[in-house]
Amino acid sequence: MNHLIRIYLKKTKRPLSNYRVFKRADSISKYAYLFLGLFFIILVYYFLELINVMETEILQPYPQYVGVVSVPLLVGPLLHFHLKTTFRVVVTTDAFAKQNFFWRYRLYLFNEVEKVRLTKKNKLKIRTRNGNLVIALKRYEADLEKLKTIFNYEGHFKQRKKPYKVFIEGDEIDIQELAPEYSKTTLRLMDSFSDDYDHLMPGYLGDISLYNTTIHRVRFLDKKHAVFELSHVDLKKNHPENTSFNAKQTDEAVMVFQSVSHVEIFNLDKDRPRDVELLGTDLETLKKVARRTEVFEANIKPLEQRLSVDLVLSRGVRRQLVRFTFKDAMVGFNKLVKDAWFEETF
């Protein structure tokens, strides 16, 4: 365990406190004890003959044969004992580890797992950023089945990712789903679009791509919330609403920017990038400029208390930069239709 404690500290920058060790549940074969007992009988009998306690000379003249026979009788059971007592699995609140043949542990954070498949024989085939591994659940204590529950909350097994927390106390592991906390404004906006869109998810803006999306029109709610009606959005594979293992393109979508302010709109038609023309700083100009355009570039970045977005929009040969700040944003759509354009390069 000292090795695991060191690599956990190195990887997470915090000490390993709460964890559960799962031992192999396989029983040790009675033949291992039988062969080991036979080895000691042969060894003792040979030793007694060697010091002339036994008057027989059955084994003493043939030490080489005694060695040849004894080695598999000793090595076989010891190897069997080793295989049945190693390959332990350790589960922490945010990671898991598996022991190898040499008692060393390999640590994996749950958010490093890219794909998990459960076989008919109850084996977890896990693909991570750093390699693949297999955990045969039936060979461990029954409580290790909760690892499947964790992967389910992580969005594997074709399920939607959900917020959760792992609690470990002694030998008990408990996994609880956490309810997302949204502001009253966000909840009200979600309710406004719930009849039109089956999927609505605030946040996770880093898992959304707007490149090559068509903006059909822009409208405003309460004169401050910008509603972008889009041809589609692309959801990266880590987005909670993406139930596929690939990045996916949605059908017609909506993106709602909450509490828009500090609008700046520039004309980028000049030959030199630094020669830009300010077209406006109001919501009405934003509505006119963005209508029926293609998103050429989209960059969302955090500010001190808000978020900022830069959208380079194109209509024919004309390009314009739209920049504004907002408090939060959500995306709504009804279904995933095909792989995203960038899936082949990911």
C-alpha positions, 0 to 999 in steps of 0.5 A: 500500500505504501507504493499506492499512497505515494503515487496517489499523493504525486498524482492528486497532490493530496494524501490518500485517506479514504479507500477500500481494498478488495481482495480476490474471492477465489478459493485456493485449490486443495491440490496446492496444499497437497503438492506442497505437502508432498514436497516437504515429505520428499525433502524431509525423507531425503534429508533423513537419508542424507544424515543416515537416520533412515537406513534406506537409500531410495532418494540419496543416490539420486539428488538430481532427480529429487531436485527436478521433482521437487521444484514443480512441487514447490514452485507450482503451489507458491505461484498459485498462492501468489496469483490468488492473493495479488491483483487486489483492487483499491477504490477511493473517492475519486480513483481506483487502482489495480495491483499487478503481479509484482505487488505494484499498483497502477492508479487511474482517476475516474475522469481519466477513463474513456470507455468501459464495457461490461461483458457477459461474464461480468468483466469490466473492460476499461480503456483509459488515457494510459492503457487498458485493463480488465477487472473480473468482478466475479473474482472479487468481493461482492461489494466491488460491484459498486464500481459499475455504479460509479462508472454508470454515474460517470456516463459509461454503459450508454448512460447520461453522466450525473453528478455523484459523490463516493463515501467510504467509511471502513469497509462500507462504500456508498455512492449518492447522486447529487442534485445540480444546483441552478439559480432561479433564473437558470431554472426559469429559463430551462422551464421556458424551453422544456416543451420544445427541447428534450435535452437542456443542459446549463454549463459544460461549455468546454464540451460544446463546439459551435464551429460551422454552425448556422445561426438562424436568428437571435432573439432576446428574453427580458431584454437581456437573455440572448436566444441563439436559434442554431442549425445544430451544435457539436457535443464532445464525448465528455458532455453529459448529454452525449450518450455516445462514445463519440463526439456527436452533432445534434439536430436543430438546437438553441443556445441561451446566453444568460444576462448578456452585457458589454456587447461589441460588434466589429467589421473584419472586412478590412485587409489588415486584421488590426484595421477593424470597424466598430459597428455597434454595442447594443443588442439590436445590432447583435440581433441583425448582425448574427441573423443567418450567419455561419460561426467561423470561430467561437471562443468562450473564456472565464472572466472574474465573475462572468464569462466572455464569448468571441464569435467570428461570424461569416456571411459570404465573404464578409466577416464580423466579430461579435463579443459580449459577456454573460453569466451562464449559458445552456444548450437545448436540442432533441436528438443526436443525429451523427458523428461530429465533423471533428470526430475522425481527428480526435 
